Amino acid sequence: MRKLISKKEVLEVLDILTDRFPDAKGELDHTNPFELLVATILSAQCTDVRVNKVTKNMFPYYKTPEDYLSLGQEGLENIIRSCGFYRSKAKNILGACELLIRDFHGEVPKTIKELMTLPGVGRKTANVVASNAFGVPAIAVDTHVFRVSNRIGLAHGKNVEEVEEQLMKRIPKDRWTHSHHLLIFQGRRICASRRPKCEECPITNYCLYYKNGRKNH
C-alpha cells in the first residue's frame, strides 16, 4: 500500500488547493509581530475564532510587553479565560514578555531559534510567527496540517516533527508558508477529523485516504 504520493503529485495537489482556496492565509487577527505572538500562544487547543474575539477587546488596550506585565497573572487570566488553559497561557505570555524586554529590547525576535527561547513558544508557534510576521520560510505543523498531510500522502509521519521534515523536503522552499495555510484551510473546511467531506474535495484523485476507502488516518 502506498504511503506517499509523488513529488510531482504534491505540486499538483498544492496547485489545486490554491485554486480552491485563493484567500488562504493566517486567520489570527493581528497588526504586528507582538500581537501575532500573543494570539498564537492563545490559539493552542483553541479556535482562531475564539482567540480573535478575545484579542479584539484586548489588543487596543494592551500593546507592549510592559502593558501585559502591568496586568499581572490574575488580571491577564481574567481577560483570556475563555480561550481555555488560561492559567498556563497567562503564565507563558507574561514569561515571554519578560524575556522580550530582557533579551530582545522589547521586540519580537525574527528567527525560529530565538523565538523558541520564549515560554510557551514551541516549534509550531515559532514557525507561525517567523513565517507570517517576518516572511521566514516555514511549515508550521498543527493538527490540521498533520492530519491532511498524512491522509493525502504528502507525508507519512508519526509525529509533527517527522511530518514537518518530510514536507520541507517535498515542497519547494518558496511555497512552504503558503502550503501551510492551504493545508489548514483544507483541514478546516473539507478534510475534518471525524467527518471529512470527501464528496466536496477537489483532490480525491490524489488522496490515499480516499483511495484506500478512508481507512488510513
GROMACS elastic network, one bead per residue, 0.5 to 0.9 nm:
[ bonds ]
;  ai    aj funct       b0    kb
    1   212     6  0.86247   500
    2     5     6  0.74732   500
    2   153     6  0.82231   500
    2   208     6  0.74583   500
    3   150     6  0.83282   500
    3   153     6  0.59288   500
    3   154     6  0.87311   500
    3   155     6  0.78056   500
    3   156     6  0.62503   500
    3   208     6  0.75122   500
    4     7     6  0.88826   500
    4   150     6  0.83451   500
    4   152     6  0.78628   500
    4   154     6  0.59642   500
    4   155     6  0.61465   500
    4   156     6  0.66172   500
    4   208     6  0.78272   500
    5     8     6  0.81946   500
    5     9     6  0.60822   500
    5    10     6  0.66742   500
    5   152     6  0.76744   500
    5   153     6  0.51902   500
    5   154     6  0.61613   500
    5   155     6  0.82449   500
    5   206     6  0.73632   500
    5   207     6  0.81667   500
    5   208     6  0.77662   500
    6     9     6  0.50470   500
    6    10     6  0.62258   500
    6    11     6  0.88671   500
    6   153     6  0.85627   500
    6   154     6  0.81276   500
    6   170     6  0.87873   500
    7    11     6  0.64958   500
    7    12     6  0.87190   500
    7   154     6  0.82168   500
    7   170     6  0.59705   500
    7   171     6  0.76858   500
    8    11     6  0.53807   500
    8    12     6  0.64127   500
    8    13     6  0.87838   500
    9    13     6  0.60572   500
    9    14     6  0.85641   500
    9   154     6  0.86928   500
    9   206     6  0.72412   500
   10    13     6  0.51537   500
   10    14     6  0.63010   500
   10    15     6  0.86987   500
   10   153     6  0.83578   500
   10   154     6  0.61330   500
   10   170     6  0.74529   500
   10   171     6  0.73922   500
   10   206     6  0.87419   500
   11    14     6  0.50713   500
   11    15     6  0.61570   500
   11    16     6  0.86474   500
   11   170     6  0.88032   500
   11   171     6  0.73224   500
   11   172     6  0.88271   500
   12    15     6  0.50586   500
   12    16     6  0.62404   500
   12    17     6  0.86481   500
   12   206     6  0.89801   500
   13    16     6  0.51440   500
   13    17     6  0.61907   500
   13    18     6  0.85494   500
   13   154     6  0.89734   500
   13   202     6  0.88028   500
   13   203     6  0.64750   500
   13   206     6  0.73447   500
   14    17     6  0.50510   500
   14    18     6  0.60348   500
   14    19     6  0.87012   500
   14   179     6  0.68648   500
   14   182     6  0.75399   500
   14   183     6  0.86172   500
   15    18     6  0.50052   500
   15    19     6  0.64503   500
   15    20     6  0.87289   500
   16    19     6  0.51992   500
   16    20     6  0.62613   500
   16    21     6  0.86374   500
   16   202     6  0.70774   500
   16   203     6  0.72302   500
   17    21     6  0.58325   500
   17    22     6  0.80895   500
   17   179     6  0.88861   500
   17   182     6  0.63337   500
   17   183     6  0.80974   500
   17   185     6  0.88823   500
   17   186     6  0.76168   500
   17   202     6  0.75906   500
   17   203     6  0.79605   500
   18    21     6  0.52130   500
   18    22     6  0.54647   500
   18    23     6  0.84372   500
   18    24     6  0.77366   500
   18   178     6  0.88333   500
   18   179     6  0.86150   500
   18   182     6  0.68341   500
   19    22     6  0.56529   500
   20    23     6  0.88373   500
   20   202     6  0.76664   500
   21    24     6  0.53914   500
   21   182     6  0.68540   500
   21   185     6  0.72201   500
   21   186     6  0.82017   500
   22    25     6  0.89078   500
   22   182     6  0.88444   500
   24    27     6  0.86563   500
   24   178     6  0.75080   500
   24   179     6  0.89792   500
   24   181     6  0.55432   500
   24   182     6  0.56754   500
   24   183     6  0.89830   500
   24   184     6  0.84354   500
   24   185     6  0.65290   500
   25   132     6  0.88716   500
   25   178     6  0.72389   500
   25   180     6  0.86783   500
   25   181     6  0.52786   500
   25   182     6  0.76124   500
   25   184     6  0.89830   500
   25   185     6  0.83822   500
   26    29     6  0.81684   500
   26   128     6  0.86120   500
   26   132     6  0.74155   500
   26   181     6  0.64032   500
   26   184     6  0.89720   500
   27    48     6  0.64930   500
   27    49     6  0.81634   500
   27    52     6  0.86402   500
   28    36     6  0.72220   500
   28    39     6  0.66758   500
   28    40     6  0.75071   500
   28    43     6  0.84631   500
   28    48     6  0.57105   500
   28    49     6  0.78362   500
   28    51     6  0.74125   500
   28    52     6  0.63214   500
   29    35     6  0.82399   500
   29    36     6  0.74818   500
   29    39     6  0.77724   500
   29    48     6  0.84671   500
   29    51     6  0.85271   500
   29    52     6  0.59503   500
   29    55     6  0.78718   500
   29    56     6  0.80976   500
   30    33     6  0.76935   500
   30    34     6  0.84109   500
   30    35     6  0.53583   500
   30    36     6  0.54335   500
   30    39     6  0.76743   500
   30    52     6  0.87569   500
   30    55     6  0.85335   500
   30    59     6  0.83731   500
   31    34     6  0.84434   500
   31    35     6  0.65726   500
   31    36     6  0.75692   500
   32    35     6  0.55214   500
   32    36     6  0.64284   500
   32    37     6  0.88439   500
   32   133     6  0.71361   500
   33    36     6  0.50401   500
   33    37     6  0.61394   500
   33    38     6  0.87524   500
   33   107     6  0.84913   500
   33   108     6  0.64117   500
   33   109     6  0.89796   500
   33   129     6  0.69742   500
   33   130     6  0.86530   500
   33   132     6  0.83687   500
   33   133     6  0.52726   500
   33   134     6  0.79200   500
   34    37     6  0.50504   500
   34    38     6  0.63592   500
   34    39     6  0.85980   500
   34    63     6  0.81212   500
   34    64     6  0.76399   500
   34    65     6  0.82897   500
   34   107     6  0.75029   500
   34   108     6  0.60240   500
   34   129     6  0.89431   500
   34   133     6  0.89243   500
   35    38     6  0.51976   500
   35    39     6  0.60425   500
   35    40     6  0.84706   500
   35    55     6  0.85542   500
   35    59     6  0.71559   500
   35    63     6  0.76980   500
   35    64     6  0.88471   500
   36    39     6  0.50211   500
   36    40     6  0.59087   500
   36    41     6  0.85320   500
   36   128     6  0.86133   500
   36   129     6  0.64693   500
   36   132     6  0.84009   500
   36   133     6  0.74177   500
   37    40     6  0.52434   500
   37    41     6  0.63244   500
   37    42     6  0.87143   500
   37    93     6  0.87589   500
   37   108     6  0.79334   500
   37   121     6  0.85688   500
   37   125     6  0.77981   500
   37   126     6  0.84258   500
   37   128     6  0.85872   500
   37   129     6  0.61215   500
   37   133     6  0.89934   500
   38    41     6  0.52790   500
   38    42     6  0.63120   500
   38    43     6  0.87335   500
   38    55     6  0.88501   500
   38    93     6  0.65686   500
   39    42     6  0.50372   500
   39    43     6  0.61369   500
   39    48     6  0.84863   500
   39    51     6  0.66137   500
   39    52     6  0.78091   500
   39    55     6  0.71846   500
   40    44     6  0.70622   500
   40    48     6  0.87658   500
   40    51     6  0.86354   500
   40   121     6  0.87376   500
   40   125     6  0.62435   500
   40   128     6  0.76486   500
   40   129     6  0.76683   500
   41    44     6  0.60297   500
   41    89     6  0.67552   500
   41    92     6  0.78901   500
   41    93     6  0.72664   500
   41   120     6  0.63773   500
   41   121     6  0.69765   500
   41   125     6  0.70200   500
   42    45     6  0.82404   500
   42    46     6  0.71982   500
   42    48     6  0.88438   500
   42    51     6  0.64782   500
   42    80     6  0.79145   500
   42    83     6  0.65441   500
   42    84     6  0.83382   500
   42    85     6  0.87550   500
   42    86     6  0.81880   500
   42    89     6  0.63579   500
   42    90     6  0.86200   500
   42    93     6  0.85947   500
   43    47     6  0.61680   500
   43    48     6  0.61318   500
   43    50     6  0.83616   500
   43    51     6  0.61619   500
   43    83     6  0.74803   500
   44    47     6  0.80193   500
   44    83     6  0.85999   500
   44    84     6  0.86414   500
   44    85     6  0.86322   500
   44    89     6  0.86804   500
   44   125     6  0.89214   500
   45    83     6  0.82234   500
   45    84     6  0.74211   500
   45    85     6  0.81862   500
   46    49     6  0.84398   500
   46    50     6  0.68819   500
   46    51     6  0.71092   500
   46    83     6  0.59809   500
   46    84     6  0.68720   500
   47    50     6  0.53506   500
   47    51     6  0.63965   500
   47    52     6  0.86892   500
   47    83     6  0.81905   500
   48    52     6  0.60030   500
   48    53     6  0.85974   500
   49    52     6  0.52205   500
   49    53     6  0.64059   500
   49    54     6  0.89156   500
   50    53     6  0.51704   500
   50    54     6  0.65022   500
   50    55     6  0.88025   500
   50    82     6  0.77274   500
   50    83     6  0.66000   500
   51    54     6  0.51739   500
   51    55     6  0.61038   500
   51    56     6  0.84206   500
   51    80     6  0.84476   500
   51    82     6  0.85417   500
   51    83     6  0.63709   500
   52    55     6  0.51156   500
   52    56     6  0.58083   500
   52    57     6  0.87843   500
   53    56     6  0.53377   500
   53    57     6  0.71113   500
   54    57     6  0.57551   500
   54    58     6  0.64157   500
   54    59     6  0.87557   500
   54    79     6  0.73440   500
   54    80     6  0.64623   500
   54    81     6  0.89719   500
   54    82     6  0.77532   500
   54    83     6  0.77129   500
   55    59     6  0.54432   500
   55    60     6  0.83744   500
   55    79     6  0.89734   500
   55    80     6  0.83546   500
   56    59     6  0.60948   500
   56    60     6  0.73068   500
   57    60     6  0.66302   500
   57    61     6  0.76797   500
   57    79     6  0.87523   500
   58    61     6  0.57029   500
   58    62     6  0.60442   500
   58    63     6  0.85914   500
   58    79     6  0.75332   500
   58    80     6  0.88302   500
   59    62     6  0.51745   500
   59    63     6  0.59682   500
   60    63     6  0.68079   500
   61    67     6  0.82451   500
   62    65     6  0.81894   500
   62    66     6  0.85662   500
   62    67     6  0.52373   500
   62    68     6  0.63143   500
   63    66     6  0.83036   500
   63    67     6  0.63388   500
   63    68     6  0.79530   500
   64    67     6  0.51517   500
   64    68     6  0.67824   500
   64    69     6  0.89022   500
   64    97     6  0.83077   500
   64   106     6  0.78151   500
   65    68     6  0.53128   500
   65    69     6  0.63280   500
   65    70     6  0.87239   500
   65    93     6  0.88573   500
   65    94     6  0.78164   500
   65    96     6  0.82563   500
   65    98     6  0.72363   500
   65   100     6  0.73123   500
   65   101     6  0.71423   500
   65   106     6  0.67286   500
   65   107     6  0.87982   500
   66    69     6  0.50562   500
   66    70     6  0.61708   500
   66    71     6  0.88711   500
   66    97     6  0.72515   500
   66    98     6  0.82746   500
   66   101     6  0.81020   500
   66   106     6  0.85125   500
   67    70     6  0.52138   500
   67    71     6  0.67980   500
   68    71     6  0.52334   500
   68    72     6  0.69919   500
   68    75     6  0.89296   500
   68    76     6  0.72800   500
   68    93     6  0.80688   500
   68    94     6  0.66295   500
   68    97     6  0.73581   500
   69    72     6  0.54010   500
   69    73     6  0.80996   500
   69    76     6  0.87562   500
   69    93     6  0.89956   500
   69    94     6  0.60018   500
   69    95     6  0.88645   500
   69    97     6  0.70833   500
   69    98     6  0.76961   500
   70    75     6  0.86441   500
   71    74     6  0.74616   500
   71    76     6  0.57708   500
   72    75     6  0.53918   500
   72    76     6  0.62040   500
   72    77     6  0.85387   500
   72    90     6  0.86987   500
   72    94     6  0.76850   500
   73    76     6  0.54360   500
   73    77     6  0.60887   500
   73    78     6  0.87730   500
   73    87     6  0.78068   500
   73    90     6  0.61378   500
   73    91     6  0.65052   500
   73    94     6  0.74286   500
   74    77     6  0.50082   500
   74    78     6  0.62866   500
   74    79     6  0.89007   500
   74    87     6  0.83900   500
   74    90     6  0.82756   500
   75    78     6  0.53849   500
   75    79     6  0.67695   500
   76    79     6  0.52194   500
   76    80     6  0.63204   500
   76    81     6  0.83095   500
   76    86     6  0.84997   500
   76    87     6  0.87664   500
   76    90     6  0.59340   500
   76    91     6  0.88441   500
   76    93     6  0.89792   500
   76    94     6  0.86362   500
   77    80     6  0.53312   500
   77    81     6  0.55148   500
   77    86     6  0.56437   500
   77    87     6  0.60059   500
   77    88     6  0.89882   500
   77    89     6  0.81429   500
   77    90     6  0.57293   500
   77    91     6  0.86929   500
   78    81     6  0.54013   500
   78    82     6  0.86258   500
   78    86     6  0.82851   500
   79    82     6  0.79240   500
   79    86     6  0.89024   500
   80    83     6  0.56483   500
   80    84     6  0.77500   500
   80    86     6  0.59883   500
   80    87     6  0.88867   500
   80    89     6  0.83396   500
   80    90     6  0.76366   500
   81    84     6  0.60045   500
   81    85     6  0.76341   500
   81    86     6  0.50669   500
   81    87     6  0.79892   500
   82    85     6  0.86695   500
   82    86     6  0.74817   500
   83    86     6  0.63531   500
   83    89     6  0.88739   500
   84    87     6  0.83603   500
   84    89     6  0.83648   500
   85    88     6  0.58237   500
   85    89     6  0.61710   500
   85    90     6  0.86061   500
   86    90     6  0.58196   500
   86    91     6  0.83911   500
   87    90     6  0.52552   500
   87    91     6  0.62164   500
   87    92     6  0.86669   500
   88    91     6  0.50073   500
   88    92     6  0.61019   500
   88    93     6  0.85840   500
   88   120     6  0.85089   500
   89    92     6  0.50562   500
   89    93     6  0.60635   500
   89    94     6  0.85233   500
   89   120     6  0.73069   500
   90    93     6  0.51569   500
   90    94     6  0.61128   500
   90    95     6  0.84082   500
   91    94     6  0.52956   500
   91    95     6  0.60061   500
   91    96     6  0.85154   500
   91   119     6  0.83111   500
   91   120     6  0.85482   500
   92    96     6  0.59551   500
   92    97     6  0.84764   500
   92   118     6  0.81042   500
   92   121     6  0.83053   500
   93    96     6  0.50515   500
   93    97     6  0.61507   500
   93    98     6  0.86971   500
   93   118     6  0.88618   500
   93   119     6  0.71909   500
   93   120     6  0.71665   500
   94    98     6  0.62892   500
   94    99     6  0.87876   500
   94   119     6  0.85297   500
   95    98     6  0.51423   500
   95    99     6  0.64221   500
   95   100     6  0.86596   500
   95   118     6  0.73726   500
   95   119     6  0.58148   500
   95   120     6  0.83599   500
   96    99     6  0.51730   500
   96   100     6  0.60597   500
   96   101     6  0.86572   500
   96   117     6  0.86705   500
   96   118     6  0.50542   500
   96   119     6  0.52728   500
   96   120     6  0.74878   500
   96   121     6  0.84453   500
   97   100     6  0.50401   500
   97   101     6  0.63060   500
   97   102     6  0.85760   500
   97   106     6  0.76398   500
   97   118     6  0.84903   500
   98   101     6  0.53184   500
   98   102     6  0.61098   500
   98   103     6  0.84246   500
   98   106     6  0.85233   500
   99   103     6  0.54668   500
   99   104     6  0.71420   500
   99   105     6  0.89615   500
   99   106     6  0.81234   500
   99   117     6  0.85379   500
   99   118     6  0.66850   500
   99   119     6  0.84545   500
  100   103     6  0.55376   500
  100   105     6  0.63124   500
  100   107     6  0.60415   500
  100   108     6  0.65125   500
  100   109     6  0.80906   500
  100   118     6  0.79344   500
  101   104     6  0.58211   500
  101   105     6  0.50399   500
  101   107     6  0.73951   500
  102   105     6  0.64482   500
  102   106     6  0.73657   500
  103   106     6  0.77808   500
  103   107     6  0.89855   500
  104   107     6  0.55091   500
  104   108     6  0.69210   500
  104   109     6  0.66990   500
  105   108     6  0.86189   500
  108   115     6  0.76109   500
  109   112     6  0.81397   500
  109   113     6  0.89985   500
  109   114     6  0.60751   500
  109   115     6  0.59318   500
  109   130     6  0.83855   500
  110   113     6  0.87549   500
  110   114     6  0.72818   500
  110   115     6  0.71682   500
  110   129     6  0.82736   500
  110   130     6  0.59009   500
  110   133     6  0.82046   500
  110   134     6  0.63548   500
  110   136     6  0.81122   500
  111   114     6  0.53534   500
  111   115     6  0.61554   500
  111   116     6  0.86783   500
  111   126     6  0.80988   500
  111   127     6  0.89345   500
  111   130     6  0.62890   500
  111   134     6  0.86509   500
  111   136     6  0.78078   500
  112   115     6  0.50722   500
  112   116     6  0.61999   500
  112   123     6  0.75343   500
  112   126     6  0.52699   500
  112   127     6  0.62505   500
  112   129     6  0.82703   500
  112   130     6  0.61208   500
  112   131     6  0.89967   500
  112   136     6  0.84905   500
  113   116     6  0.53347   500
  113   117     6  0.70095   500
  113   123     6  0.86805   500
  113   126     6  0.79176   500
  114   117     6  0.54314   500
  114   118     6  0.75799   500
  114   126     6  0.85743   500
  115   118     6  0.57415   500
  115   121     6  0.66870   500
  115   122     6  0.82503   500
  115   123     6  0.86525   500
  115   125     6  0.84488   500
  115   126     6  0.55044   500
  115   127     6  0.87387   500
  115   129     6  0.82600   500
  115   130     6  0.80013   500
  116   119     6  0.76654   500
  116   120     6  0.82766   500
  116   121     6  0.52510   500
  116   122     6  0.56270   500
  116   123     6  0.65806   500
  116   125     6  0.82295   500
  116   126     6  0.60222   500
  117   120     6  0.89231   500
  117   121     6  0.72538   500
  117   122     6  0.85305   500
  118   121     6  0.55757   500
  118   122     6  0.83879   500
  119   122     6  0.82561   500
  120   125     6  0.82798   500
  121   124     6  0.76924   500
  121   125     6  0.54184   500
  121   126     6  0.60065   500
  122   125     6  0.54674   500
  122   126     6  0.60806   500
  122   127     6  0.85596   500
  123   126     6  0.51212   500
  123   127     6  0.60528   500
  123   128     6  0.86374   500
  123   140     6  0.75366   500
  123   141     6  0.87007   500
  123   161     6  0.88443   500
  124   127     6  0.51291   500
  124   128     6  0.62498   500
  124   129     6  0.87584   500
  124   139     6  0.81152   500
  124   141     6  0.60056   500
  124   142     6  0.67810   500
  124   160     6  0.88470   500
  125   128     6  0.50934   500
  125   129     6  0.62377   500
  125   130     6  0.85088   500
  125   140     6  0.73040   500
  126   129     6  0.52653   500
  126   130     6  0.59193   500
  126   131     6  0.83314   500
  126   140     6  0.80980   500
  127   130     6  0.52161   500
  127   131     6  0.58528   500
  127   132     6  0.82217   500
  127   136     6  0.81030   500
  127   137     6  0.83047   500
  127   138     6  0.55643   500
  127   139     6  0.64950   500
  127   140     6  0.51761   500
  127   141     6  0.86216   500
  127   177     6  0.89576   500
  128   131     6  0.54414   500
  128   132     6  0.58753   500
  128   133     6  0.79626   500
  128   138     6  0.75700   500
  128   139     6  0.78010   500
  128   140     6  0.58275   500
  128   177     6  0.85654   500
  129   132     6  0.53976   500
  129   133     6  0.54209   500
  129   134     6  0.73774   500
  129   135     6  0.89696   500
  129   136     6  0.88103   500
  130   133     6  0.55833   500
  130   134     6  0.52390   500
  130   135     6  0.64774   500
  130   136     6  0.53499   500
  130   137     6  0.78836   500
  130   138     6  0.75779   500
  131   134     6  0.56103   500
  131   137     6  0.56243   500
  131   138     6  0.57377   500
  131   139     6  0.81379   500
  131   140     6  0.87023   500
  131   177     6  0.63091   500
  132   135     6  0.57639   500
  132   136     6  0.75652   500
  132   177     6  0.77933   500
  133   136     6  0.81320   500
  135   138     6  0.86519   500
  135   177     6  0.82794   500
  136   177     6  0.81467   500
  137   173     6  0.64562   500
  137   174     6  0.67031   500
  137   175     6  0.78592   500
  137   176     6  0.58719   500
  137   177     6  0.57790   500
  138   168     6  0.81078   500
  138   173     6  0.79360   500
  138   175     6  0.89006   500
  138   176     6  0.54953   500
  138   177     6  0.54111   500
  138   180     6  0.81079   500
  139   145     6  0.89124   500
  139   164     6  0.64846   500
  139   167     6  0.76524   500
  139   168     6  0.72278   500
  139   176     6  0.53391   500
  139   177     6  0.56183   500
  139   178     6  0.84910   500
  139   179     6  0.74432   500
  139   180     6  0.54348   500
  139   181     6  0.88824   500
  140   145     6  0.78149   500
  140   160     6  0.89360   500
  140   164     6  0.72973   500
  140   176     6  0.88723   500
  140   177     6  0.79485   500
  140   180     6  0.63501   500
  141   144     6  0.75757   500
  141   145     6  0.52178   500
  141   146     6  0.58217   500
  141   160     6  0.59144   500
  141   161     6  0.80052   500
  141   163     6  0.73953   500
  141   164     6  0.61459   500
  141   180     6  0.74610   500
  142   145     6  0.53589   500
  142   146     6  0.60141   500
  142   147     6  0.85313   500
  142   160     6  0.74791   500
  142   184     6  0.81614   500
  143   146     6  0.51121   500
  143   147     6  0.60264   500
  143   148     6  0.84923   500
  143   160     6  0.84253   500
  143   184     6  0.86213   500
  143   187     6  0.86584   500
  144   147     6  0.52266   500
  144   148     6  0.59622   500
  144   149     6  0.82594   500
  144   183     6  0.69021   500
  144   184     6  0.53799   500
  144   185     6  0.83812   500
  144   186     6  0.80383   500
  144   187     6  0.50204   500
  144   188     6  0.71148   500
  144   191     6  0.83776   500
  144   192     6  0.81446   500
  144   193     6  0.82345   500
  145   148     6  0.53144   500
  145   149     6  0.57694   500
  145   150     6  0.83689   500
  145   160     6  0.88349   500
  145   163     6  0.86840   500
  145   180     6  0.68419   500
  145   181     6  0.86576   500
  145   182     6  0.88539   500
  145   183     6  0.53923   500
  145   184     6  0.57234   500
  145   186     6  0.86870   500
  145   187     6  0.70817   500
  146   149     6  0.54409   500
  146   150     6  0.62459   500
  146   151     6  0.85849   500
  146   155     6  0.85304   500
  146   157     6  0.83135   500
  146   159     6  0.78886   500
  146   160     6  0.63219   500
  146   163     6  0.66333   500
  146   164     6  0.83783   500
  146   183     6  0.88793   500
  147   150     6  0.54209   500
  147   151     6  0.60849   500
  147   152     6  0.86430   500
  147   187     6  0.76052   500
  147   191     6  0.83913   500
  147   192     6  0.87524   500
  147   193     6  0.74906   500
  147   217     6  0.71730   500
  148   151     6  0.50801   500
  148   152     6  0.60148   500
  148   153     6  0.82655   500
  148   154     6  0.81964   500
  148   183     6  0.65538   500
  148   184     6  0.81463   500
  148   186     6  0.74435   500
  148   187     6  0.60999   500
  148   191     6  0.66948   500
  148   192     6  0.86566   500
  148   193     6  0.89410   500
  148   217     6  0.89233   500
  149   152     6  0.54810   500
  149   153     6  0.59063   500
  149   155     6  0.53725   500
  149   156     6  0.74952   500
  149   157     6  0.89334   500
  149   163     6  0.75651   500
  149   167     6  0.82631   500
  149   183     6  0.75345   500
  150   153     6  0.52018   500
  150   154     6  0.62892   500
  150   155     6  0.52434   500
  150   156     6  0.51941   500
  150   157     6  0.69078   500
  150   158     6  0.89827   500
  150   163     6  0.78811   500
  150   208     6  0.87575   500
  150   209     6  0.83101   500
  150   216     6  0.87050   500
  150   217     6  0.68722   500
  151   154     6  0.78095   500
  151   155     6  0.82866   500
  151   156     6  0.83740   500
  151   191     6  0.89205   500
  151   207     6  0.67353   500
  151   208     6  0.62793   500
  151   210     6  0.80680   500
  151   214     6  0.86085   500
  151   216     6  0.69347   500
  151   217     6  0.57531   500
  152   155     6  0.78556   500
  152   203     6  0.84147   500
  152   204     6  0.84361   500
  152   206     6  0.68621   500
  152   208     6  0.52410   500
  152   209     6  0.59784   500
  152   210     6  0.79880   500
  153   156     6  0.64560   500
  153   206     6  0.82340   500
  153   207     6  0.65959   500
  153   208     6  0.59282   500
  153   209     6  0.78419   500
  154   163     6  0.86845   500
  154   166     6  0.80905   500
  154   167     6  0.68898   500
  154   170     6  0.77256   500
  154   207     6  0.89695   500
  155   162     6  0.83221   500
  155   163     6  0.57167   500
  155   164     6  0.83826   500
  155   165     6  0.89382   500
  155   166     6  0.58295   500
  155   167     6  0.62633   500
  155   170     6  0.83551   500
  156   162     6  0.78162   500
  156   163     6  0.65285   500
  156   166     6  0.77937   500
  157   160     6  0.72226   500
  157   161     6  0.79949   500
  157   162     6  0.50359   500
  157   164     6  0.86692   500
  157   166     6  0.79822   500
  158   161     6  0.84200   500
  158   162     6  0.66576   500
  158   163     6  0.75397   500
  159   162     6  0.55390   500
  159   163     6  0.64455   500
  159   164     6  0.87550   500
  160   163     6  0.50702   500
  160   164     6  0.59704   500
  160   165     6  0.85054   500
  161   164     6  0.51764   500
  161   165     6  0.61643   500
  161   166     6  0.86482   500
  162   165     6  0.51922   500
  162   166     6  0.62123   500
  162   167     6  0.86070   500
  163   166     6  0.51831   500
  163   167     6  0.60596   500
  163   168     6  0.85322   500
  164   167     6  0.51815   500
  164   168     6  0.61293   500
  164   169     6  0.87009   500
  165   168     6  0.52502   500
  165   169     6  0.64647   500
  165   170     6  0.88537   500
  166   169     6  0.51344   500
  166   170     6  0.61759   500
  166   171     6  0.85472   500
  167   170     6  0.50451   500
  167   171     6  0.57507   500
  167   172     6  0.89954   500
  167   176     6  0.81771   500
  168   171     6  0.55837   500
  168   172     6  0.73113   500
  168   173     6  0.69300   500
  168   176     6  0.70916   500
  169   172     6  0.75588   500
  169   173     6  0.84627   500
  171   174     6  0.83682   500
  171   175     6  0.66298   500
  171   176     6  0.65487   500
  171   179     6  0.82249   500
  172   175     6  0.54584   500
  172   176     6  0.66719   500
  173   176     6  0.52775   500
  173   177     6  0.83343   500
  174   177     6  0.75745   500
  174   178     6  0.84080   500
  175   178     6  0.55151   500
  175   179     6  0.58455   500
  175   180     6  0.85783   500
  176   179     6  0.51923   500
  176   180     6  0.62980   500
  176   181     6  0.89992   500
  177   180     6  0.51774   500
  177   181     6  0.67238   500
  177   182     6  0.89002   500
  178   181     6  0.51946   500
  178   182     6  0.62426   500
  178   183     6  0.87319   500
  179   183     6  0.61147   500
  179   184     6  0.85379   500
  180   183     6  0.53859   500
  180   184     6  0.63379   500
  180   185     6  0.87907   500
  181   184     6  0.51213   500
  181   185     6  0.62041   500
  181   186     6  0.85876   500
  182   185     6  0.51732   500
  182   186     6  0.61590   500
  182   187     6  0.86043   500
  183   187     6  0.60664   500
  183   188     6  0.85774   500
  184   187     6  0.50012   500
  184   188     6  0.60686   500
  184   189     6  0.84155   500
  185   188     6  0.51682   500
  185   189     6  0.58114   500
  185   190     6  0.78255   500
  185   191     6  0.88467   500
  186   189     6  0.54319   500
  186   190     6  0.53181   500
  186   191     6  0.57709   500
  186   192     6  0.82593   500
  186   201     6  0.85840   500
  187   190     6  0.57347   500
  187   192     6  0.54619   500
  187   193     6  0.77809   500
  187   196     6  0.84862   500
  188   191     6  0.66069   500
  188   192     6  0.60683   500
  188   193     6  0.88930   500
  189   192     6  0.70630   500
  189   196     6  0.88624   500
  189   197     6  0.83395   500
  190   195     6  0.87996   500
  190   196     6  0.58408   500
  190   197     6  0.51109   500
  190   198     6  0.71801   500
  190   200     6  0.70127   500
  190   201     6  0.64257   500
  191   194     6  0.86235   500
  191   195     6  0.75654   500
  191   197     6  0.60703   500
  191   198     6  0.72068   500
  191   201     6  0.78178   500
  192   195     6  0.55724   500
  192   197     6  0.71901   500
  193   196     6  0.63797   500
  193   217     6  0.89999   500
  195   198     6  0.86512   500
  196   199     6  0.85864   500
  196   201     6  0.87409   500
  197   200     6  0.55163   500
  197   201     6  0.64519   500
  198   202     6  0.83809   500
  198   203     6  0.87835   500
  198   204     6  0.69810   500
  198   210     6  0.73729   500
  199   202     6  0.85257   500
  199   204     6  0.84280   500
  201   204     6  0.61018   500
  202   205     6  0.79586   500
  203   206     6  0.55289   500
  203   207     6  0.62048   500
  204   208     6  0.80654   500
  204   209     6  0.85567   500
  204   210     6  0.61087   500
  204   211     6  0.74834   500
  205   208     6  0.85170   500
  205   210     6  0.82189   500
  205   211     6  0.77576   500
  206   210     6  0.82966   500
  206   211     6  0.79376   500
  207   210     6  0.53854   500
  207   211     6  0.62523   500
  207   212     6  0.86313   500
  208   212     6  0.58600   500
  208   213     6  0.85379   500
  208   214     6  0.81885   500
  208   216     6  0.81104   500
  209   212     6  0.52998   500
  209   213     6  0.65302   500
  209   215     6  0.65850   500
  209   216     6  0.55810   500
  209   217     6  0.69784   500
  210   213     6  0.53011   500
  210   215     6  0.81195   500
  210   216     6  0.86756   500
  211   214     6  0.71298   500
  212   215     6  0.61538   500
  212   216     6  0.70201   500
  213   216     6  0.79749   500
  214   217     6  0.76247   500
